[in-house]
């Protein structure tokens, strides 16, 4: 029996760029002290640390540190029980949408300098050019179709990760305490994948623009997390892979409210497309409507 997979999507904790619009000029900013406190609160309240089988994060510094701090119990367990110490996979496809300085990542060599010593982050997928969000042919440029394509690619990558052999669960669960092993038969039938990414990109990844605030660029709060399951067509990984929020996750935040209709989703997407074109259509970074 294939293990049931849950995808826990998380927006990063507060970064310095979240404090004010003027701070959008900071390149690849770190977390604020409040952001670090938000990570501690998430660490203490997240109920599935002992079930996490994979940790994935955008290669931006704020997302990597949010993952390492918020899911520290799982990081330590996976590093202890796995075949390699690198347990957080940095996935460029889930980086933020815009090309403002705060949303452009650091060069791979800089990330290696910062994270290799601890040895907990797998940067093998972060190649030269992943931070190029201005070149006309760059797949990372903030254009609606390009962002949608990399969101689709990210969903397929996560789906393929979840299809890995059952052996990966046994390895991931190694080092868990006796209490978490007690009902191992049930736990072995589940995979819990955590993905730490960005507020704007989360709408594209989930294909859900409900709550999208165009002024904030997202409807997600810092360190907010929601749980999803995969939705696939008969072709599986050869076709598009969707994400559907679980009923429990939806009720926790929305109660009995009804999801948006497809028409309403498309209307919001059109507004987002217009905003992207206004802000980045000429390939020039803008903060508060001004060129930077």
C-alpha positions as CSV (number, residue, x, y, z in Angstrom):
1,X,0.0,0.0,0.0
2,X,1.4,3.4,-1.0
3,X,1.9,5.7,2.0
4,X,-0.5,8.6,2.3
5,X,1.3,11.9,1.8
6,X,0.6,15.2,3.5
7,X,2.3,18.4,2.3
8,X,2.6,21.1,5.0
9,X,3.2,24.4,3.2
10,X,4.7,27.2,5.4
11,X,5.3,30.8,4.8
12,X,8.7,32.0,6.1
13,X,8.9,34.0,9.4
14,X,9.3,37.8,9.4
15,X,12.3,39.1,7.4
16,X,13.7,42.5,7.6
17,X,12.0,43.3,4.3
18,X,8.6,42.7,5.9
19,X,9.1,45.5,8.4
20,X,8.6,48.3,5.8
21,X,8.5,48.8,2.1
22,X,11.7,50.8,2.2
23,X,13.4,47.6,3.3
24,X,12.6,45.9,0.0
25,X,16.0,47.2,-1.2
26,X,17.8,44.8,1.2
27,X,19.2,41.8,-0.7
28,X,18.2,38.4,0.4
29,X,17.4,39.6,4.0
30,X,17.7,37.6,7.2
31,X,15.0,37.1,9.8
32,X,14.2,39.8,12.3
33,X,14.3,39.0,16.1
34,X,10.5,38.8,15.9
35,X,10.8,36.4,13.0
36,X,13.1,34.2,15.1
37,X,10.5,34.3,17.9
38,X,7.8,33.2,15.3
39,X,10.0,30.2,14.4
40,X,10.2,29.3,18.1
41,X,6.4,29.5,18.4
42,X,5.9,27.4,15.3
43,X,8.5,24.8,16.6
44,X,6.6,24.5,19.9
45,X,3.1,24.2,18.3
46,X,3.6,22.1,15.2
47,X,2.1,18.7,15.9
48,X,3.9,16.5,13.4
49,X,7.7,16.8,14.1
50,X,8.0,13.1,14.7
51,X,6.2,12.3,11.4
52,X,8.2,14.5,9.0
53,X,10.0,12.5,6.3
54,X,11.3,15.4,4.1
55,X,12.1,19.0,4.6
56,X,12.2,21.4,1.6
57,X,12.8,25.1,1.5
58,X,13.4,27.9,-1.0
59,X,17.1,28.7,-1.2
60,X,16.5,32.2,0.1
61,X,18.2,32.8,3.5
62,X,14.9,33.7,5.4
63,X,13.3,30.4,4.2
64,X,16.2,28.2,5.0
65,X,16.5,29.6,8.5
66,X,12.8,29.4,9.1
67,X,13.0,25.7,8.2
68,X,16.0,25.0,10.4
69,X,14.6,26.9,13.4
70,X,10.9,26.0,13.2
71,X,11.5,22.3,12.5
72,X,14.6,21.8,14.6
73,X,13.3,18.5,16.2
74,X,12.8,17.0,12.8
75,X,16.1,18.4,11.5
76,X,18.0,16.8,14.4
77,X,16.1,13.5,14.1
78,X,16.6,13.2,10.3
79,X,20.3,14.2,10.5
80,X,20.8,11.5,13.1
81,X,18.9,8.7,11.4
82,X,19.5,9.4,7.8
83,X,22.4,8.3,5.5
84,X,23.6,11.9,5.1
85,X,23.5,14.9,7.4
86,X,22.0,17.3,4.8
87,X,18.3,17.1,5.5
88,X,16.9,20.4,4.2
89,X,16.7,20.4,0.4
90,X,17.0,23.9,-1.1
91,X,14.6,23.9,-4.1
92,X,15.0,27.0,-6.5
93,X,11.6,26.5,-8.0
94,X,9.9,27.6,-4.8
95,X,11.7,31.0,-4.5
96,X,9.6,34.2,-4.3
97,X,8.0,35.7,-7.4
98,X,9.3,39.3,-7.7
99,X,12.7,40.6,-8.7
100,X,12.9,43.2,-6.0
101,X,16.3,43.0,-4.2
102,X,14.7,41.3,-1.2
103,X,13.3,38.6,-3.4
104,X,16.5,37.8,-5.3
105,X,18.6,35.0,-3.8
106,X,22.3,34.9,-3.1
107,X,24.9,33.3,-5.4
108,X,25.5,29.6,-4.8
109,X,29.0,30.2,-3.5
110,X,27.7,32.6,-0.9
111,X,25.1,30.1,0.3
112,X,27.7,27.4,0.5
113,X,29.9,29.6,2.6
114,X,27.0,30.3,5.0
115,X,25.5,26.8,5.3
116,X,28.1,24.2,4.5
117,X,29.8,24.4,8.0
118,X,26.6,23.2,9.7
119,X,26.1,20.7,6.9
120,X,22.3,20.6,7.2
121,X,21.3,22.1,3.9
122,X,21.5,20.3,0.6
123,X,22.3,22.9,-2.0
124,X,23.0,20.5,-4.9
125,X,20.0,21.8,-6.9
126,X,21.0,25.5,-6.5
127,X,23.0,26.3,-9.7
128,X,24.6,29.4,-11.1
129,X,21.9,31.7,-12.5
130,X,19.1,30.6,-10.1
131,X,19.0,34.2,-8.9
132,X,18.8,35.8,-12.4
133,X,15.3,37.2,-12.4
134,X,15.9,40.0,-15.0
135,X,17.3,38.4,-18.2
136,X,14.5,38.1,-20.9
137,X,15.0,34.4,-21.3
138,X,15.4,33.6,-17.6
139,X,12.8,31.1,-16.3
140,X,12.9,32.9,-13.0
141,X,11.7,36.3,-14.4
142,X,8.4,37.5,-12.6
143,X,6.1,36.9,-15.5
144,X,2.7,35.1,-15.0
145,X,3.3,32.2,-17.3
146,X,6.9,31.6,-16.1
147,X,5.8,31.6,-12.5
148,X,3.0,29.2,-13.2
149,X,5.4,26.9,-15.1
150,X,7.8,26.7,-12.2
151,X,5.0,26.2,-9.7
152,X,3.9,23.2,-11.9
153,X,7.5,22.0,-11.9
154,X,7.7,22.3,-8.1
155,X,4.5,20.3,-7.6
156,X,5.7,17.5,-9.9
157,X,9.1,17.5,-8.1
158,X,7.3,17.1,-4.7
159,X,5.1,14.4,-6.1
160,X,8.1,12.5,-7.3
161,X,9.7,12.9,-4.0
162,X,6.7,11.4,-2.3
163,X,6.8,8.4,-4.6
164,X,10.2,7.4,-3.4
165,X,10.5,3.9,-2.0
166,X,9.1,3.0,1.4
167,X,12.7,2.6,2.5
168,X,13.0,6.4,2.7
169,X,10.3,6.4,5.4
170,X,12.1,3.9,7.5
171,X,15.3,5.9,7.3
172,X,13.5,9.1,8.0
173,X,11.8,7.6,11.1
174,X,15.1,6.3,12.5
175,X,16.0,8.0,15.7
176,X,12.4,8.7,16.7
177,X,11.4,8.1,20.3
178,X,9.7,5.0,21.6
179,X,6.4,6.8,21.8
180,X,6.4,7.8,18.2
181,X,7.4,4.3,17.2
182,X,4.7,2.6,19.2
183,X,2.1,3.0,16.5
184,X,4.7,2.5,13.8
185,X,2.4,0.5,11.5
186,X,0.2,3.4,11.1
187,X,3.0,6.0,10.8
188,X,4.7,3.9,8.2
189,X,1.7,4.5,5.9
190,X,2.2,8.3,6.0
191,X,4.7,10.7,4.6
192,X,4.8,14.3,5.9
193,X,6.7,16.7,3.7
194,X,7.3,20.3,4.9
195,X,7.9,23.0,2.3
196,X,9.0,26.5,3.5
197,X,8.4,29.1,0.8
198,X,7.1,32.6,0.2
199,X,3.7,34.4,0.5
200,X,3.4,35.4,-3.1
201,X,4.6,32.1,-4.5
202,X,2.3,30.0,-2.3
203,X,-0.7,31.2,-4.3
204,X,0.8,29.9,-7.5
205,X,2.0,26.6,-5.9
206,X,-1.5,25.9,-4.5
207,X,-3.3,27.4,-7.5
208,X,-5.5,29.1,-4.9
209,X,-5.7,32.9,-4.7
210,X,-8.3,33.0,-2.0
211,X,-7.5,35.8,0.4
212,X,-4.8,37.3,-1.9
213,X,-4.1,40.9,-0.9
214,X,-2.5,42.7,-3.8
215,X,-1.0,45.3,-1.6
216,X,0.7,42.7,0.6
217,X,1.3,40.3,-2.3
218,X,-0.2,37.4,-0.3
219,X,-3.0,36.2,1.8
220,X,-0.6,34.2,4.1
221,X,0.8,35.4,7.4
222,X,4.4,34.8,8.5
223,X,4.9,31.2,9.7
224,X,1.3,30.3,8.7
225,X,1.1,26.7,7.7
226,X,-1.6,24.7,5.8
227,X,-1.8,21.1,4.9
228,X,-2.4,19.6,1.4
229,X,-2.7,16.4,-0.4
230,X,-1.8,15.6,-4.0
231,X,-4.4,15.5,-6.8
232,X,-3.3,13.8,-10.0
233,X,-4.9,12.8,-13.2
234,X,-4.7,9.3,-14.6
235,X,-1.3,10.0,-16.1
236,X,0.2,10.8,-12.6
237,X,3.5,12.6,-12.9
238,X,3.3,12.8,-16.7
239,X,0.4,15.2,-16.3
240,X,-0.1,18.2,-14.0
241,X,-0.1,17.6,-10.3
242,X,-2.5,19.6,-8.1
243,X,-2.6,20.3,-4.4
244,X,-5.8,20.3,-2.4
245,X,-6.1,21.6,1.1
246,X,-7.3,18.9,3.5
247,X,-10.7,19.4,5.1
248,X,-9.1,19.7,8.6
249,X,-6.7,22.4,7.5
250,X,-9.5,24.3,5.7
251,X,-11.9,24.1,8.7
252,X,-9.1,25.2,11.1
253,X,-8.8,28.6,9.3
254,X,-12.1,29.0,7.4
255,X,-14.8,27.2,9.3
256,X,-17.8,26.4,7.2
257,X,-16.9,29.0,4.4
258,X,-17.0,27.8,0.9
259,X,-13.9,27.9,-1.4
260,X,-13.8,30.3,-4.3
261,X,-15.4,29.2,-7.6
262,X,-13.1,28.7,-10.6
263,X,-14.4,32.0,-12.1
264,X,-13.5,33.9,-8.9
265,X,-10.1,32.3,-8.9
266,X,-9.5,33.4,-12.5
267,X,-10.7,37.0,-11.7
268,X,-8.1,37.3,-9.0
269,X,-5.4,35.7,-11.2
270,X,-6.1,38.3,-13.8
271,X,-5.7,41.1,-11.3
272,X,-2.4,39.5,-10.1
273,X,-1.2,39.2,-13.8
274,X,-2.0,42.9,-14.3
275,X,-0.1,43.8,-11.1
276,X,2.9,41.8,-12.2
277,X,2.9,43.4,-15.6
278,X,2.7,46.9,-14.0
279,X,5.5,46.2,-11.5
280,X,7.9,44.1,-13.6
281,X,6.7,44.2,-17.2
282,X,9.6,46.4,-18.2
283,X,12.1,44.2,-16.4
284,X,12.9,47.0,-14.0
285,X,12.7,46.5,-10.2
286,X,10.3,48.9,-8.5
287,X,9.7,49.8,-4.9
288,X,6.7,52.0,-4.2
289,X,6.3,52.7,-8.0
290,X,9.9,54.0,-8.2
291,X,12.7,52.5,-10.2
292,X,15.5,51.0,-8.1
